[in-house]
Amino acid sequence: MIRRRRPIVLVLVAAAFIVVSGCAKRPSVSVAAAPAPTAPAPAAPLPTPPAVTPPAPAPPAPAAVAAPPPAVETARPAPPAEFMPNDALKPVHFDFDKSDIRTGDAEILQASASWLNEHRGHLVLIEGHCDQRGTNEYNLALGERRARAAMNFLVAHGVAAGRVTIVSYGEERPLCSDESEACWARNRRAMFLTKPQ
């Protein structure tokens, strides 16, 4: 009986050895002393970066020269050459900071509407103008409101809207440059030019 147990014990010991030896082992870590310092090895030469052309320097800004105004503030183009002043169509004027047609100017516009209705072969360009007070942007918008008010009056009195074009010059084309109310009143206007269709 004792002999039978030994082979079983040997088999169990052998199996345990196989299992233990078949399992993954942890890597062994060995500690070594650092070697004595030596002269550094010569470094490999770095590759030369490609040549970069520096950007051309910007030309120096001239001193005391104002920057150009934004596109909104540029001068309006001249009306097309075929639009010409017409003595039959008188300018109308406006109160300060207003685009309402005044009573006296309504009579002038009524006469202009009559002439245009009698001469249906003519197109009309209405220019809106302002005095120099206020910003350029504000005056361009006010000049457009003035030209549009004159156009609306003419259309309401029988002139076909397709015959009328408007443009605003704001403060850019004054008739007078004095610093006085009389001068400013002359500049606050709508003017009329015509051309044959």
Secondary structure, DSSP 8 states (H G I E B T S, - for coil): -HHHHHHHHHHHHHHHHHHHHHS---------------------------------------TT------GGGS------TT-EE-TTS--EE--TT-----HHHHHHHHHHHHHHHH-TTEEEEEEEE--S-S-HHHHHHHHHHHHHHHHHHHHHTT--GGGEEEEEEETSS-S---SSHHHHHHHSEEEEEEEE-
